[in-house]
Amino acid sequence: MTRHEVRERRRAQDNRGLHDPGQKDPEPMPLTETRTHHQHDRNRQARTFLHDLLTPGPQTYEVIHEQAVARGIPKSSLLRAKRMLGIRSTTTLNGKTLWTLPAP
């Protein structure tokens, strides 16, 4: 039974105020909504972090990653925020990677 079917079934039972005792209770809803909300919060936090850090100018990935870890921002959220903000990365002659916000 899909989540949508479970939700519709619960809605129908709530509207009728009845529960068929011979019928099994529907499966509990998974916590994906809570998980999704948490992911959105982490992604928002990562976007804000990157924007604030890179507004004054480019930073090396080492500095960005170090500060993100200190704030509890996972690497996956950091990379997703990088893509969403359009941040460009360039490699310098000494092999370091600089992240830069796009021009406004």
Rosetta blueprint (number, residue, H / E / L):
1 M L
2 T L
3 R H
4 H H
5 E H
6 V H
7 R H
8 E H
9 R H
10 R H
11 R H
12 A H
13 Q H
14 D H
15 N H
16 R H
17 G L
18 L L
19 H L
20 D L
21 P L
22 G L
23 Q L
24 K L
25 D L
26 P L
27 E L
28 P L
29 M L
30 P L
31 L L
32 T H
33 E H
34 T H
35 R H
36 T H
37 H H
38 H H
39 Q H
40 H H
41 D H
42 R H
43 N H
44 R H
45 Q H
46 A H
47 R H
48 T H
49 F H
50 L H
51 H H
52 D H
53 L H
54 L H
55 T L
56 P L
57 G L
58 P L
59 Q E
60 T E
61 Y H
62 E H
63 V H
64 I H
65 H H
66 E H
67 Q H
68 A H
69 V H
70 A H
71 R L
72 G L
73 I L
74 P L
75 K H
76 S H
77 S H
78 L H
79 L H
80 R H
81 A H
82 K H
83 R H
84 M H
85 L H
86 G L
87 I L
88 R E
89 S E
90 T E
91 T E
92 T L
93 L L
94 N L
95 G L
96 K L
97 T E
98 L E
99 W E
100 T E
101 L L
102 P L
103 A L
104 P L
